[in-house]
Amino acid sequence: MLDEALKGDIQTAYRRVLEGLELTPRYGQRLMIAEIARTLAGIEADDSGKRVSDEHVCVLEAGTGTGKTLAYLLAALPVAQARGKRLVISTATVALQEQVLHQDLPALKAHSGLSFDYALAKGRGRYLCVANLEKALDGAEENPTLSMFEQAMESRDGDDFHALVKQLAEAYGSGRWAGDRDSWPETIADPQWRRLTTDHRQCTNRRCGHFNACAFFRARRHLDSADIVVANHDLVLADLSLGGGMVLPKPADCIYVFDEGHHLPDKAVEHFTHRFAVNGALRWLRTLKKSLTELNAALAVQPTLARLLAGFPEAIAAIEPRLGEVMALGHQLAQLPQGSGDESRHHRFEMGRAPLALREQASALVVVFASLARNLESMADILRESLDPDKHTGLPKEQAEPWLPLIALLHGRALEAHALWLAFSEEDDPAEPPRARWLTFEPVAGEPELVYSASPVSAAHTLARTLWGSCYGAVVTSATLTALGRFERLQERAGLANRYRYQRLPSPFDYSRAVLSVPREAVDPGNREAHERAIVDFVAALDSREAVLMLFSSRAQLRAVEKALPKALGERVLAQDRLPKRELIERHRARVDARQGSIIFGLASFAEGIDLPGDYLTHVVITRLPFSVPDDPVGATLAEWIESRGGNPFMRISVPDASIKLVQACGRLIRKEQDSGRITLLDRRVLTRRYGRALLDALPPFSREIDGVAQLP
């Protein structure tokens, strides 16, 4: 229940922000504040603060101009503080994360009267490891075995690396640099940074002699005291996969806000995908075998380590031939000759079903990699304990410390291998969508590689269990959460329960200021040549002073149209990939400022990530309805499963997803309250196919014009 005191705090803070920033109150923003406050304040908890109610999530679609960020901060922060919880703001893009961190939060702190602290959360791999920096400074030779695992270290003995190390050490030691990669003024190359950072397996935590000076744990200490933690979807998912509370606060102590929440399902699917490169695994196993003499010389003085090391030759001997067999079997299943690797290609297993012979091989590999992972974990535990002066393992610290990074790295690779082969060996629940399973043949450093991959086709169950089921409360928001005007598609993909609160908030924009047109030139893209001619003719007829964004669904068609344009007209076009995105936008703005007009040719990424208000964009042209063919292994497997159960994957997946993309594309035009212009659809299917009406009805209430004739509202 939202008590009067809490309600008063939120209202007072909102009024102060409006006055301090000289903002006009917006109806949709007030509704959003009220909905979030009601949901979060209404969460029931026991005496220990543990949530006991299950209506703790609200899902709010709020278009551009609503003022989403200030709304969810003003509503959620006072509730989080009153309930003793931490507020985690998660975004999908760096641009929004920087806006929240550098604009919205400072403005809220300056004007709201609320007292709070905030911090940016990053993964351990974004921070300097002081122990590794010291090794690099001393010029100490890295463990030679570890060097073989990290390929692409061309600069390891170069003057550039040594100069960089000295600069980093001086800046960190003087306090001018906080030790995170992103705040260093120049780009640090990946091979160089890998030598200077660490991960959660290789880090020795409090046992490290540099713990008090550690950049990551310094940031963690700030994080532990912050009322608001700014993160991204990938970091939240990574933390949840480790059980929660490893980098971010524990989920039960968190109220999450997922801005750009429509990206969360795809991010989750990517996060739970497993891969295994056969030749890559054979290489690290061979390296381990070659290093056994050195490992025994250094570590076998400890009895348990000696016993574990003694089992490695047998484990490697059991794995290597089986990997050779799955390499040969993969070529046989894909009907490829051995050694084929000149170009990348996929072989997907229908309905995700691996053949019996492959499942049997996978089951055997599960056993051997599980054993190897257990032994490596036991070794890593002993090495870590050996670094603790209070523990007496029988292994001196100076002998344990150099080998821990290697053993931890191998443990991680063994775990990844075990997870992949487990996914191939298990049978899927026939009542649930199957996992997608596929092979990829690709050249790596000039040599053929075979990669086995497995992925859930939906992360719904995982998100329902690890996120929604474990958090104290959550808000999911974005300008585009509904498909065909409904939340069902998001619920299905993100594991969001029907009992949660859902609302579409009204926009502050007058969409009748824009005209949605399906002109006579619009044709069915099924006739590719006619469609391309229609696009070329339409571009030729554009006013020379217009600021146009023309969106294509395929790079091939974009290039074909660009090539077919007369030279003089082609000079007005700024095509995606011809220039870096930032430079392309700057040139477009400069042309508009000079009243020259400009035409941007873009693909799907330009339908969501472009902000050109006012005169910088007066006409959006959508060449084709944004249907995506589910030809990737994950999408194709899901489509097969739906079809096998009597469903229509086109209507269940393609049309709703196209609806979301169409709304996003149209949303490029109206970015401010006074914006106006035209949106043109050059795809006649929106008028001739039965799904067309549903797609049009899901769009904002633009004025409409069909074949040059204005339509009655």
C-alpha positions in Angstrom: 0.0 0.0 0.0 1.3 3.5 -0.9 1.1 5.3 2.4 0.5 9.0 2.5 4.0 9.9 3.7 5.6 8.0 0.8 3.1 9.4 -1.6 3.9 12.9 -0.4 7.6 12.4 -0.7 7.2 11.4 -4.4 4.9 14.2 -5.2 7.1 16.8 -3.6 10.2 15.5 -5.4 8.3 15.5 -8.7 7.2 19.1 -8.2 10.7 20.2 -7.3 12.2 18.5 -10.4 9.6 20.2 -12.7 10.4 23.6 -11.2 14.1 23.1 -11.1 14.4 21.9 -14.7 11.6 24.2 -15.9 9.7 21.2 -17.3 6.0 21.0 -18.2 4.1 18.2 -16.4 3.1 15.4 -18.7 0.0 13.3 -18.2 1.7 10.0 -19.3 4.6 10.8 -17.0 2.3 11.3 -14.0 0.5 8.0 -14.8 3.8 6.2 -15.0 5.0 7.5 -11.6 1.7 6.5 -10.0 1.7 3.0 -11.6 5.2 2.2 -10.5 4.7 3.6 -7.0 1.5 1.6 -6.5 3.1 -1.6 -7.8 6.3 -1.4 -5.7 4.8 0.1 -2.6 2.1 -2.7 -2.7 4.6 -5.5 -2.5 4.0 -7.5 0.7 7.0 -8.7 2.7 7.6 -10.7 5.9 9.3 -9.4 9.0 12.7 -10.1 7.5 11.9 -8.0 4.4 11.5 -11.0 2.1 8.8 -10.6 -0.6 5.8 -12.8 -0.1 3.4 -11.3 -2.7 3.6 -12.2 -6.4 2.3 -9.1 -8.1 5.6 -7.3 -7.9 6.3 -6.5 -11.5 4.9 -3.8 -13.7 5.3 -3.5 -17.5 4.8 -0.1 -19.0 5.0 0.9 -22.6 5.8 4.6 -22.7 6.6 6.3 -26.0 9.2 8.9 -26.8 8.5 12.2 -24.9 6.9 10.6 -21.9 9.9 11.3 -19.7 10.4 7.7 -18.7 13.7 8.0 -16.9 12.7 10.7 -14.5 9.4 8.9 -13.9 10.8 5.6 -12.9 13.6 7.2 -10.8 11.1 9.5 -8.9 8.7 6.6 -8.3 11.1 3.7 -7.5 13.8 5.4 -5.5 11.7 6.6 -2.5 10.0 3.2 -2.3 13.4 1.3 -2.5 14.8 3.5 0.3 11.7 3.1 2.4 11.8 -0.7 2.0 15.6 -1.0 2.5 16.2 -2.2 -1.0 18.6 -1.2 -3.8 17.5 0.2 -7.1 19.2 -1.3 -10.1 18.7 0.6 -13.4 19.6 -1.6 -16.4 19.8 -0.4 -20.0 20.5 -2.2 -23.3 22.7 0.5 -24.9 25.7 2.5 -23.8 24.0 5.8 -25.0 21.1 5.4 -22.6 23.4 4.3 -19.8 25.5 7.4 -20.2 22.4 9.6 -20.3 21.1 8.1 -17.0 24.5 8.4 -15.4 25.6 11.8 -16.6 22.3 13.7 -17.1 19.3 12.2 -15.4 20.7 11.2 -12.0 22.7 14.4 -11.5 19.6 16.4 -12.4 17.5 14.4 -10.0 20.0 14.8 -7.2 20.3 18.5 -7.8 16.6 19.4 -7.9 14.4 16.6 -6.3 15.4 17.1 -2.6 16.0 13.4 -2.4 19.2 12.2 -0.7 20.9 9.3 -2.5 24.1 8.0 -3.9 24.6 6.2 -7.2 27.3 4.1 -8.9 28.0 2.4 -12.2 28.4 -1.3 -12.1 30.8 -3.1 -14.5 32.1 -6.6 -14.8 35.5 -7.6 -13.4 37.0 -7.8 -16.8 36.6 -4.0 -17.3 38.9 -3.4 -14.4 42.7 -3.5 -14.0 44.2 -6.3 -12.0 46.9 -4.8 -9.8 48.7 -8.1 -9.4 48.9 -8.5 -13.2 50.0 -4.9 -13.6 52.8 -5.5 -11.1 54.0 -8.5 -13.1 54.0 -6.5 -16.3 55.9 -3.7 -14.5 58.5 -6.0 -13.2 59.0 -7.5 -16.6 58.4 -10.9 -15.1 57.9 -13.5 -17.7 54.3 -14.8 -17.8 53.8 -18.4 -17.2 54.9 -19.8 -20.6 52.0 -22.3 -20.7 49.4 -19.6 -20.1 50.9 -17.6 -23.0 50.1 -20.5 -25.3 46.4 -20.3 -24.3 46.1 -16.7 -25.1 46.7 -16.4 -28.8 46.9 -13.0 -30.5 49.5 -11.6 -28.0 51.7 -10.0 -30.7 52.5 -7.1 -28.5 53.5 -9.0 -25.4 57.2 -8.0 -25.5 56.7 -4.8 -27.6 57.8 -1.4 -26.5 54.2 -0.1 -26.9 53.0 -2.5 -24.2 55.7 -1.6 -21.7 55.1 2.1 -22.3 51.4 1.6 -21.7 52.0 -0.3 -18.5 54.2 2.5 -17.1 51.5 5.1 -18.0 48.7 3.0 -16.4 50.7 2.3 -13.2 51.6 6.0 -12.8 48.0 7.1 -13.3 46.5 4.5 -11.0 49.1 5.0 -8.3 48.6 8.8 -8.3 44.8 8.4 -8.2 44.3 10.1 -11.6 42.7 6.9 -13.0 40.2 4.6 -11.3 41.5 1.5 -13.0 38.6 0.8 -15.4 39.3 0.3 -19.0 36.5 2.6 -20.3 37.8 5.7 -18.5 41.3 5.5 -20.0 41.6 8.3 -22.6 42.9 6.0 -25.3 41.8 2.7 -26.6 43.6 -0.3 -25.1 43.9 -3.2 -27.5 42.3 -6.5 -26.4 45.5 -8.6 -26.4 47.2 -6.0 -24.1 44.2 -5.6 -21.8 43.9 -9.4 -21.4 47.3 -9.3 -19.7 46.2 -6.7 -17.3 42.8 -7.8 -16.1 41.3 -11.0 -14.7 38.0 -12.9 -14.2 36.1 -14.3 -11.3 37.8 -17.7 -11.6 41.4 -16.4 -11.7 40.9 -13.7 -9.1 42.1 -14.7 -5.6 39.9 -12.1 -3.9 40.8 -11.4 -0.3 43.8 -13.7 -0.5 45.5 -11.4 -3.0 48.2 -9.2 -1.6 46.8 -6.3 -3.6 43.2 -6.7 -2.4 43.1 -3.3 -0.7 44.4 -1.6 -3.8 42.2 -3.6 -6.2 40.3 -1.4 -8.7 37.4 -3.8 -9.0 36.9 -4.2 -5.2 37.2 -0.5 -4.7 34.4 0.0 -7.2 32.5 -2.8 -5.4 32.8 -1.0 -2.1 31.3 2.1 -3.7 28.6 -0.1 -5.2 27.8 -1.6 -1.9 26.9 1.7 -0.4 25.0 3.2 -3.4 21.2 3.5 -3.3 21.1 3.3 -7.2 23.2 1.0 -9.2 23.4 1.6 -13.0 24.1 -1.5 -15.0 23.3 -3.1 -18.3 21.2 -6.2 -19.3 24.3 -8.3 -20.0 25.7 -7.7 -16.6 22.4 -8.4 -14.8 22.1 -11.7 -16.7 25.7 -12.6 -16.0 25.2 -11.9 -12.3 22.0 -14.0 -12.2 23.7 -16.9 -14.0 26.3 -17.0 -11.2 23.5 -17.1 -8.6 23.1 -13.4 -8.0 25.0 -11.1 -5.7 28.4 -11.7 -7.3 28.7 -8.2 -8.8 25.3 -6.7 -8.2 23.3 -6.8 -5.0 21.4 -10.0 -4.4 18.2 -10.1 -6.4 16.0 -10.5 -3.3 17.4 -7.1 -2.1 16.8 -5.4 -5.5 14.2 -3.5 -7.3 15.2 -3.7 -11.0 14.2 -1.2 -13.7 14.8 -2.6 -17.2 14.8 0.4 -19.6 14.8 -0.6 -23.2 13.2 -3.8 -21.8 12.3 -5.1 -25.3 15.9 -6.2 -25.7 15.9 -8.4 -22.6 14.6 -11.6 -24.1 17.1 -11.7 -26.9 20.0 -10.8 -24.6 18.9 -13.6 -22.3 18.9 -16.2 -25.2 22.4 -15.1 -26.3 23.6 -15.4 -22.7 22.5 -19.0 -22.3 23.9 -20.2 -25.6 26.8 -22.7 -25.3 29.5 -23.2 -27.9 32.4 -25.7 -28.3 35.2 -25.4 -30.9 36.6 -28.8 -31.5 40.1 -27.9 -32.8 40.4 -25.1 -30.2 39.7 -27.7 -27.5 42.2 -30.1 -29.0 44.9 -27.4 -28.9 44.4 -26.5 -25.2 44.3 -30.2 -24.3 47.6 -30.7 -26.1 49.1 -27.7 -24.4 48.0 -29.1 -21.0 49.6 -32.4 -21.9 52.9 -30.7 -22.8 52.9 -28.7 -19.5 52.3 -31.7 -17.2 56.1 -32.0 -16.5 56.3 -28.4 -15.4 53.0 -28.7 -13.4 54.3 -31.8 -11.6 57.6 -30.1 -10.8 55.9 -27.1 -9.4 52.9 -28.6 -7.6 53.3 -32.3 -7.0 55.0 -31.6 -3.7 51.4 -31.3 -2.3 49.9 -34.9 -2.1 46.4 -34.1 -3.3 47.7 -32.0 -6.2 50.1 -34.9 -7.1 47.2 -37.3 -7.1 45.0 -35.0 -9.3 47.9 -34.4 -11.7 48.5 -38.1 -12.0 45.0 -38.5 -13.4 45.4 -35.9 -16.2 47.1 -38.2 -18.8 44.3 -40.7 -18.6 41.6 -37.9 -18.8 43.3 -36.4 -21.8 43.7 -39.8 -23.5 39.9 -40.4 -23.0 38.9 -37.0 -24.5 41.2 -36.5 -27.5 40.0 -39.5 -29.6 36.4 -38.7 -28.9 36.9 -35.2 -30.1 38.4 -36.6 -33.3 35.3 -38.7 -33.6 32.9 -35.8 -33.2 34.9 -33.8 -35.7 34.5 -36.6 -38.3 30.9 -37.1 -37.3 30.2 -33.4 -37.7 31.5 -33.5 -41.3 29.6 -36.7 -42.0 26.3 -35.2 -40.7 26.7 -32.0 -42.7 27.9 -34.0 -45.7 31.2 -32.1 -45.9 34.6 -33.5 -46.9 37.1 -33.6 -44.1 39.1 -30.4 -44.0 36.3 -28.3 -45.6 36.7 -24.8 -44.2 37.1 -22.3 -46.9 33.9 -20.5 -46.0 31.5 -20.4 -43.1 28.4 -22.6 -43.2 25.8 -23.9 -40.8 24.2 -27.3 -40.4 21.1 -27.2 -38.1 19.5 -30.3 -36.6 15.8 -30.4 -37.4 13.6 -29.6 -34.3 16.9 -29.5 -32.4 17.2 -33.3 -32.4 20.8 -34.5 -32.5 21.2 -38.0 -34.1 21.6 -40.9 -31.8 25.3 -41.4 -32.6 26.0 -37.8 -31.7 24.0 -38.0 -28.5 26.0 -41.1 -27.5 29.3 -39.3 -28.1 28.0 -36.3 -26.2 27.0 -38.4 -23.2 30.5 -39.9 -23.1 32.0 -36.4 -23.3 29.8 -35.1 -20.5 31.3 -37.7 -18.2 35.0 -37.1 -19.1 34.6 -33.3 -19.0 32.7 -33.4 -15.7 35.6 -35.4 -14.2 38.2 -33.0 -15.7 36.3 -30.0 -14.4 36.0 -31.5 -10.9 39.7 -32.2 -10.8 40.6 -28.7 -12.0 38.2 -27.1 -9.5 39.8 -29.1 -6.7 43.3 -28.0 -7.8 42.2 -24.3 -8.1 40.7 -24.5 -4.6 44.0 -25.8 -3.1 46.0 -23.2 -5.0 43.7 -20.4 -3.6 44.0 -21.8 -0.1 47.8 -21.8 -0.5 47.7 -18.1 -0.9 46.1 -17.7 2.6 48.7 -17.4 5.3 46.2 -19.0 7.8 45.8 -22.1 5.7 48.4 -24.8 5.7 48.1 -26.8 2.5 51.7 -27.9 2.2 52.3 -25.8 -0.9 54.3 -22.5 -0.6 52.5 -19.4 -1.8 55.2 -18.6 -4.3 54.7 -21.9 -6.0 50.9 -21.8 -6.0 50.4 -18.2 -7.2 51.9 -18.4 -10.7 49.8 -21.5 -11.6 46.4 -20.4 -10.4 45.5 -18.3 -13.5 46.2 -21.3 -15.8 44.3 -23.8 -13.7 41.4 -21.4 -13.3 41.3 -20.8 -17.1 41.3 -24.5 -17.8 38.6 -25.1 -15.2 36.4 -22.5 -17.0 37.0 -24.2 -20.4 36.2 -27.6 -19.0 32.9 -26.3 -17.5 31.9 -24.7 -20.9 32.6 -28.0 -22.6 30.6 -29.9 -20.1 27.6 -27.5 -20.5 27.7 -27.8 -24.3 27.9 -31.6 -24.4 25.2 -31.9 -21.7 22.9 -29.8 -23.9 23.6 -32.2 -26.8 23.1 -35.4 -24.7 19.9 -34.4 -23.0 16.4 -35.1 -24.4 14.1 -32.1 -24.5 10.7 -32.0 -22.7 8.2 -32.7 -25.5 5.7 -30.2 -23.9 8.2 -27.4 -24.1 10.1 -25.8 -27.1 13.3 -27.7 -27.9 16.8 -26.4 -27.7 18.3 -25.4 -31.0 21.4 -27.4 -31.9 23.7 -26.8 -34.8 27.1 -27.0 -36.3 29.2 -24.2 -37.7 32.1 -24.8 -40.1 34.3 -21.7 -40.3 37.9 -20.9 -41.1 39.9 -19.7 -38.1 43.4 -18.3 -38.7 43.4 -20.1 -42.1 42.4 -23.5 -40.6 39.0 -25.2 -40.7 37.1 -25.2 -37.4 34.0 -27.1 -36.4 31.9 -25.4 -33.7 29.1 -27.2 -31.9 26.4 -24.9 -30.5 23.2 -25.3 -28.4 20.8 -22.6 -27.3 17.3 -22.3 -25.8 14.9 -20.9 -28.3 13.3 -18.9 -25.5 14.7 -17.7 -22.2 11.2 -17.4 -20.7 11.5 -20.2 -18.1 15.0 -19.0 -17.1 14.0 -15.4 -16.7 10.8 -16.4 -14.8 12.9 -18.5 -12.3 16.1 -16.5 -11.9 14.8 -13.0 -12.4 11.1 -12.4 -11.8 10.9 -15.1 -9.3 13.9 -14.1 -7.2 13.8 -10.2 -7.2 12.0 -8.0 -4.7 10.3 -6.0 -7.5 10.8 -4.9 -11.1 9.7 -2.4 -13.7 10.0 -3.2 -17.4 9.7 -0.2 -19.7 10.3 0.8 -23.3 8.7 2.8 -26.1 7.9 -0.6 -27.9 6.8 -3.5 -25.7 3.5 -4.4 -27.4 3.1 -6.3 -30.6 -0.1 -5.6 -32.6 -1.1 -3.5 -29.6 -0.9 -6.4 -27.1 1.7 -7.6 -24.5 1.3 -11.3 -25.2 4.5 -11.6 -27.4 6.6 -10.0 -24.7 5.1 -12.2 -22.0 5.8 -15.3 -24.0 9.4 -14.4 -24.7 10.4 -12.9 -21.3 8.5 -15.3 -19.0 6.3 -12.5 -17.6 3.2 -13.8 -15.8 -0.3 -12.7 -16.6 -0.8 -11.5 -13.0 1.7 -8.7 -13.3 0.6 -5.2 -14.1 0.6 -4.0 -17.8 -0.2 -0.6 -19.2 0.3 1.4 -22.3 0.8 5.0 -21.4 -0.5 7.9 -23.5 2.0 9.8 -25.6 2.4 13.6 -25.3 2.8 13.9 -29.1 0.1 14.9 -31.6 0.6 12.2 -34.1 -1.9 13.7 -36.5 0.9 16.1 -37.4 2.5 13.3 -39.4 1.0 11.7 -42.5 1.3 7.9 -43.0 1.2 7.3 -46.7 0.9 4.2 -48.9 1.4 5.7 -52.3 0.5 4.4 -55.8 4.2 3.6 -56.3 4.0 1.0 -53.5 4.2 -2.5 -55.0 4.4 -6.1 -53.6 8.1 -6.8 -52.9 7.5 -10.3 -54.1 8.4 -8.9 -57.5 11.9 -7.8 -56.6 12.8 -5.9 -59.9 9.5 -4.0 -59.9 9.9 -3.1 -56.2 13.5 -1.8 -56.7 12.4 0.2 -59.7 9.6 1.7 -57.6 12.1 2.6 -54.9 14.4 4.3 -57.4 11.5 6.2 -59.0 10.3 7.3 -55.5 13.8 8.6 -54.5 14.1 10.5 -57.8 10.8 12.3 -57.1 11.8 13.4 -53.6 12.0 17.1 -52.9 15.7 18.1 -53.1 15.4 19.9 -49.7 13.9 17.0 -47.7 15.7 15.4 -44.8 15.0 11.7 -45.4 15.6 8.4 -43.7 15.0 5.5 -46.1 15.0 2.1 -44.3 15.8 -1.1 -46.2 15.3 -4.7 -45.0 18.3 -6.1 -46.9 21.8 -4.8 -47.6 21.6 -6.3 -51.1 18.5 -4.2 -52.0 20.1 -1.1 -50.4 23.2 -1.5 -52.6 21.1 -2.2 -55.7 19.0 0.9 -55.3 22.1 3.0 -54.5 23.8 1.7 -57.7 20.7 2.4 -59.9 20.4 6.1 -58.9 21.6 8.8 -61.3 25.0 10.2 -60.3 23.6 13.6 -59.2 20.9 12.0 -57.1 23.4 9.4 -55.6 25.5 12.3 -54.3 22.7 13.2 -52.0 22.6 9.8 -50.4 24.5 8.8 -47.3 24.5 5.0 -47.1 25.1 2.9 -44.0 28.5 1.2 -43.9 30.0 3.6 -46.3 30.8 5.9 -43.3 31.0 5.4 -39.6 27.5 6.0 -38.0 28.6 9.1 -36.1 30.2 10.7 -39.1 27.2 9.8 -41.3 24.8 11.6 -38.9 27.1 14.6 -38.6 27.2 15.0 -42.4 23.4 14.6 -42.6 22.9 17.3 -40.0 25.5 19.6 -41.7 23.6 19.3 -45.1 20.3 20.0 -43.4 21.8 23.1 -41.7 23.0 24.3 -45.1 19.5 23.7 -46.5 20.8 21.2 -49.0 18.6 18.3 -48.1 19.9 14.8 -47.4 18.9 11.2 -47.8 20.1 8.5 -45.4 20.0 4.9 -46.6 19.9 2.6 -43.5 19.2 -0.9 -42.4 17.5 -2.3 -39.2 19.9 -0.7 -36.7 18.9 2.8 -38.1 15.2 2.0 -37.4 15.8 2.1 -33.7 19.0 3.9 -32.9 18.6 7.3 -34.7 17.5 10.5 -33.1 17.0 13.3 -35.6 14.4 15.8 -34.2 12.8 18.7 -36.0 14.1 19.6 -39.5 16.8 17.0 -39.3 14.2 14.4 -40.3 11.0 15.2 -42.1 10.4 12.0 -44.1 10.8 8.4 -43.1 10.5 5.9 -46.0 10.0 2.2 -45.2 10.8 0.3 -48.3 9.4 -3.0 -47.1 7.5 -4.4 -44.1 10.2 -5.5 -41.6 9.5 -9.3 -41.7 12.5 -11.3 -40.7 12.8 -14.8 -42.0 13.5 -17.2 -39.1 16.5 -18.7 -40.9 18.9 -18.5 -37.9 19.2 -21.8 -36.0 17.3 -20.5 -33.0 14.4 -18.9 -34.9 14.1 -21.8 -37.4 13.9 -24.3 -34.6 11.2 -22.4 -32.8 9.2 -22.0 -36.0 9.4 -25.8 -36.6 8.2 -26.5 -33.1 5.2 -24.1 -33.5 4.3 -25.7 -36.8 4.6 -29.2 -35.4 1.9 -28.3 -32.8 -0.5 -27.0 -35.5 0.5 -23.3 -35.1 1.4 -20.8 -37.7 4.9 -19.4 -37.0 4.4 -16.5 -39.5 1.3 -15.2 -37.6 2.7 -16.1 -34.1 6.3 -14.8 -34.6 6.9 -12.9 -37.8 3.8 -10.6 -37.8 4.1 -9.6 -34.1 7.8 -9.0 -34.5 7.2 -7.0 -37.7 4.7 -4.9 -35.8 7.3 -4.0 -33.2 9.9 -3.1 -35.8 7.4 -1.1 -37.8 6.4 1.0 -34.7 10.1 1.6 -34.0 10.8 2.7 -37.6 7.8 5.1 -37.6 9.0 6.4 -34.3 12.1 7.9 -35.9 9.9 10.8 -37.2 8.2 12.3 -34.2 10.9 13.0 -31.5 9.7 16.3 -30.1 6.2 17.7 -29.5 6.4 20.1 -32.5 7.8 17.6 -35.0 5.8 16.8 -38.1 6.4 15.2 -41.5 5.6 12.1 -43.6 6.0 8.4 -43.3 5.9 6.4 -46.5 5.4 2.7 -46.8 6.5 1.3 -50.2 5.1 -2.2 -49.5 1.5 -2.7 -50.9 1.1 -5.9 -48.8 0.0 -3.6 -45.9 -3.2 -3.1 -48.0 -3.7 -6.4 -49.6 -2.8 -9.0 -47.0 -5.0 -10.0 -44.0 -2.3 -9.0 -41.5 -2.0 -5.6 -43.0 -4.9 -4.0 -41.1 -3.5 -5.3 -37.8 -0.1 -3.8 -38.5 -1.6 -0.4 -39.4 -3.9 -0.4 -36.4 -0.9 -1.0 -34.0 0.7 2.2 -35.3 0.2 5.6 -33.6 -2.8 7.6 -34.8 -1.1 9.3 -37.8 -3.1 11.0 -40.5 -3.4 8.6 -43.3 -3.2 8.8 -47.1 -3.7 5.8 -49.4 -2.8 6.1 -53.1 -2.7 9.9 -52.8 -6.2 10.2 -51.1 -6.5 11.4 -47.5 -8.4 8.9 -45.3 -11.0 9.9 -42.7 -9.8 9.3 -39.1 
